[in-house]
């Protein structure tokens, strides 16, 4: 009987040792969360003419999904130096002119590579694919500069070059600043490009590890 009890106790100890030896080998984390921000849009000059272009204030909102890759030695999953981030955003840009503000609504999909020189600091770079959803007013007209164009003639898309910086906390709250440089003309007869600077915030929840 004594021998049986001793054997059972030793088996339990060995089982506990086996449990302690089990480690989570997953190194990366996928995160998802809402994003909101304001943007300040500008427009390049129209063939050297002055339309009284000025920076207008708009807004953006949507979802962000981030895959934070790798882990540092002895740290949790998702603490490596690189991440990939995809966003689905609705953005409204407003550009001041000497007559009326030009308002442009976009569906935007940034696809960004992120680098973490510090655990709480990330630098992002990549393209933002933009689909024009609506524009107003119906006509852009500046008689003194002989400019007259329908906003319905504006092209439906743009690919902007995006660069940004973020502060990312352990609890998932992120605040950042970003510059989007437009590369496409608004229209063949209106060869202006729209760029914007934005300040944004998002909250990312851990979804799963891999």
C-alpha positions as CSV (number, residue, x, y, z in Angstrom):
1,X,0.0,0.0,0.0
2,X,2.8,2.4,0.9
3,X,4.6,1.5,-2.3
4,X,1.4,2.3,-4.3
5,X,0.9,5.7,-2.7
6,X,4.6,6.6,-3.3
7,X,4.3,5.6,-7.0
8,X,1.1,7.7,-7.4
9,X,2.6,10.8,-5.8
10,X,5.7,10.5,-8.1
11,X,3.5,10.1,-11.2
12,X,1.5,13.3,-10.2
13,X,4.8,15.2,-9.8
14,X,6.0,14.1,-13.2
15,X,2.6,15.1,-14.7
16,X,3.0,18.6,-13.2
17,X,6.5,18.8,-14.6
18,X,5.2,17.9,-18.1
19,X,2.5,20.7,-17.9
20,X,5.2,23.2,-16.9
21,X,7.2,22.2,-19.9
22,X,4.4,23.0,-22.4
23,X,5.0,26.4,-24.1
24,X,3.0,28.4,-26.6
25,X,5.0,28.3,-29.8
26,X,2.8,30.8,-31.7
27,X,4.8,33.9,-32.4
28,X,2.4,36.3,-34.2
29,X,-0.9,38.0,-33.4
30,X,-3.8,39.2,-35.6
31,X,-5.6,42.3,-34.3
32,X,-8.8,44.0,-35.4
33,X,-10.5,47.2,-34.4
34,X,-12.2,50.5,-35.3
35,X,-10.4,53.6,-36.5
36,X,-11.4,57.3,-36.6
37,X,-9.6,60.4,-37.6
38,X,-9.6,63.8,-39.2
39,X,-7.9,64.7,-42.4
40,X,-6.6,68.0,-44.0
41,X,-6.7,67.9,-47.8
42,X,-4.8,70.0,-50.3
43,X,-4.9,70.2,-54.1
44,X,-2.1,70.9,-56.5
45,X,-2.3,74.0,-58.8
46,X,-4.4,74.0,-62.0
47,X,-2.0,74.6,-64.9
48,X,-0.3,77.3,-62.9
49,X,-3.5,79.2,-62.2
50,X,-4.6,80.3,-58.8
51,X,-8.0,78.9,-57.8
52,X,-7.5,80.0,-54.2
53,X,-6.8,76.5,-53.1
54,X,-6.6,76.0,-49.4
55,X,-6.5,73.2,-46.9
56,X,-9.9,71.9,-45.9
57,X,-10.8,69.7,-42.9
58,X,-12.6,66.3,-43.4
59,X,-12.9,63.0,-41.6
60,X,-12.4,59.3,-42.0
61,X,-13.5,56.1,-40.2
62,X,-13.5,52.4,-40.6
63,X,-11.8,49.2,-39.6
64,X,-8.1,48.2,-39.3
65,X,-6.7,44.7,-39.2
66,X,-3.1,44.2,-38.3
67,X,-0.8,41.1,-38.3
68,X,2.1,41.7,-35.9
69,X,4.7,39.2,-36.9
70,X,7.2,37.4,-34.7
71,X,8.2,37.8,-31.1
72,X,11.3,39.0,-29.2
73,X,13.1,36.4,-27.1
74,X,11.3,35.9,-23.8
75,X,8.4,38.2,-24.8
76,X,4.8,37.6,-25.8
77,X,3.7,36.8,-29.4
78,X,3.3,39.9,-31.6
79,X,6.3,41.8,-30.3
80,X,8.5,41.4,-33.3
81,X,9.9,44.3,-35.4
82,X,7.5,44.0,-38.3
83,X,3.7,44.1,-39.0
84,X,1.3,44.3,-42.0
85,X,-1.8,46.4,-41.7
86,X,-4.9,46.5,-44.0
87,X,-7.7,49.1,-43.5
88,X,-11.1,49.6,-44.9
89,X,-12.0,53.3,-44.6
90,X,-14.6,55.9,-45.7
91,X,-12.9,59.2,-46.1
92,X,-14.3,62.6,-46.9
93,X,-11.9,65.3,-48.2
94,X,-12.7,69.0,-48.4
95,X,-10.6,71.4,-50.4
96,X,-11.1,75.2,-50.2
97,X,-11.3,77.3,-53.3
98,X,-12.0,80.9,-54.0
99,X,-15.6,79.9,-55.1
100,X,-16.8,76.8,-53.3
101,X,-15.3,74.0,-51.4
102,X,-14.6,70.8,-53.4
103,X,-15.9,67.8,-51.4
104,X,-14.7,64.3,-52.3
105,X,-15.9,61.1,-50.7
106,X,-13.6,58.0,-51.1
107,X,-13.5,54.3,-50.2
108,X,-9.9,53.8,-49.2
109,X,-7.9,50.6,-48.7
110,X,-4.4,51.2,-47.2
111,X,-2.0,48.2,-47.5
112,X,0.9,49.1,-45.2
113,X,4.2,47.6,-44.0
114,X,5.0,48.6,-40.4
115,X,8.4,48.7,-38.7
116,X,8.9,49.0,-35.0
117,X,12.2,50.7,-34.0
118,X,10.8,50.8,-30.5
119,X,8.1,48.6,-28.9
120,X,5.6,51.5,-28.8
121,X,6.7,53.3,-32.0
122,X,5.9,52.2,-35.5
123,X,6.7,53.6,-38.9
124,X,4.3,52.7,-41.8
125,X,4.8,52.8,-45.6
126,X,2.8,51.6,-48.5
127,X,0.0,52.3,-51.1
128,X,-3.5,53.5,-50.4
129,X,-6.0,52.4,-53.1
130,X,-8.9,55.0,-53.4
131,X,-12.2,54.7,-55.1
132,X,-14.1,58.0,-55.6
133,X,-17.7,57.6,-54.4
134,X,-19.1,61.1,-54.8
135,X,-18.0,64.7,-55.4
136,X,-19.6,68.1,-55.1
137,X,-20.5,70.8,-56.2
138,X,-21.7,69.8,-59.6
139,X,-19.5,72.4,-61.3
140,X,-16.1,74.0,-60.5
141,X,-16.0,77.4,-62.1
142,X,-13.6,80.3,-61.8
143,X,-14.3,82.9,-64.5
144,X,-11.1,85.0,-63.8
145,X,-8.9,82.0,-64.4
146,X,-11.1,80.6,-67.3
147,X,-11.7,77.3,-65.4
148,X,-14.9,75.4,-65.8
149,X,-15.2,71.6,-65.1
150,X,-17.9,69.2,-64.0
151,X,-17.1,67.1,-61.0
152,X,-18.8,64.2,-62.8
153,X,-15.7,64.2,-65.0
154,X,-13.4,63.4,-62.1
155,X,-11.7,60.0,-62.4
156,X,-13.0,57.2,-60.2
157,X,-9.8,56.2,-58.5
158,X,-6.3,57.1,-57.2
159,X,-3.3,55.3,-55.7
160,X,-1.8,57.4,-53.0
161,X,1.6,56.9,-51.5
162,X,1.3,56.7,-47.7
163,X,3.8,57.2,-44.9
164,X,3.0,57.6,-41.3
165,X,4.1,57.2,-37.6
166,X,2.2,55.7,-34.7
167,X,2.4,55.3,-30.9
168,X,1.1,51.8,-30.1
169,X,0.3,50.9,-26.5
170,X,0.2,47.4,-25.0
171,X,-3.5,47.7,-24.3
172,X,-4.3,48.2,-28.0
173,X,-4.8,52.0,-28.2
174,X,-3.0,53.5,-31.1
175,X,-2.6,57.2,-32.1
176,X,-0.9,58.2,-35.3
177,X,-0.2,60.8,-38.1
178,X,-0.2,60.0,-41.8
179,X,0.5,61.7,-45.1
180,X,-1.2,60.5,-48.3
181,X,0.3,61.8,-51.5
182,X,-2.0,61.6,-54.5
183,X,-0.6,60.4,-57.8
184,X,-3.6,60.6,-60.2
185,X,-5.1,63.7,-61.8
186,X,-8.7,64.4,-60.8
187,X,-9.7,64.6,-64.5
188,X,-8.1,65.0,-68.0
189,X,-9.3,68.6,-68.1
190,X,-8.6,69.2,-64.4
191,X,-5.0,68.0,-63.9
192,X,-4.9,68.5,-60.1
193,X,-3.8,65.9,-57.6
194,X,-5.3,65.6,-54.1
195,X,-3.1,64.8,-51.0
196,X,-4.0,64.8,-47.4
197,X,-2.5,64.8,-43.9
198,X,-4.5,62.9,-41.2
199,X,-4.4,62.4,-37.4
200,X,-6.1,59.2,-36.3
201,X,-6.8,56.9,-33.4
202,X,-7.7,53.2,-33.3
203,X,-8.2,50.5,-30.8
204,X,-7.0,47.0,-31.7
205,X,-8.2,43.8,-30.1
206,X,-6.3,40.6,-30.3
207,X,-8.3,38.1,-32.4
208,X,-6.0,35.1,-32.7
209,X,-2.4,34.0,-32.6
210,X,-0.5,31.9,-35.2
